[in-house]
Amino acid sequence: MALGGKKESTPKRLKSASERLDVAMERLEKALAAKNSDDDGAEIATLKGEIEKLTGINKAAGERLDGAIKRLKTVLKEV
């Protein structure tokens, strides 16, 4: 009878351990997904800041080029 009780408890223990492992794996996957989301969010924010900076630089360069072109046209008309 002791063996019968042991055999009955072993599948229950295995099932319980398997369930705990499944729960732990789900928690680990959620933690990794959250970490990746946080990292992606920070990277996106950094990239957006860089885009804004480069857009400003590009705009300023374009304005300077437009001014230089206008001056050249004026000089060429005078010559």
N, C-alpha and C positions, 0 to 999 in steps of 0.2 A: 504494500500500500504506500509505503514511503516513496518507492520508485514512481508509482502512478502519480502521486502528488507532485513529485519533482518534474515529471514529464509534462504535466499540465501547466505548471508554473513557468517552465522554460519558454514555451511559445508566447505566453502572456508577457514575460519579461522581454523577449525579443521584439514583440510588437510594440511594447512601451518604449523600448530603446529606439526602435525605428521611428516612432512618432516624434520622440524628443529630437532625434537627428534631423528629421524633416523640418521641425519648427526652427531648430538652430540654423539650418541651411537657408530657410526663408528669411530669417532675421539678418543673416550675413549678406544675402543677396540684396535685401532692402537697404542695408547700411552702405554697401558698395554703390548701389544706384544713387543714393542720396549724396554720397561723396562725389560721384562723377557729376551729378547735377550741380552741386555747389562749385566744383572746379570749372565746369562749363559756363556757369553764370558769371564767375569772376573773369574768366577769359573773354567772354562776350563783352562785358563791361569795359575791359581794357582795350579791346579792339574797337569798340565804339568810340572811346576817347581818342584813340589814335586816328580814326577816320575823321573825327571832327577837327583835330589838329591839322591833318593833311589837307582837308577841304579848305580850311582857312589859308594855309600856305599857298594852295593852288589858286585860290581866288585872288590873293594879293599878287602873285606872280602874273596872273592873267591881266589884272588891272595895270600893272607896270608895263607889260608888253603892249597893251592897247595904247597907253600913253606914249610909249616910244614909237609905235607905228604912226600915230597921229603927228608927232613931231617930225618924223622922217617925211611924211607926205607934205607937211607944210614947207619943209626945207626944199624938197624936190620941186614944188610949185614955184618957189622963189627963184630957182636956178634956171 
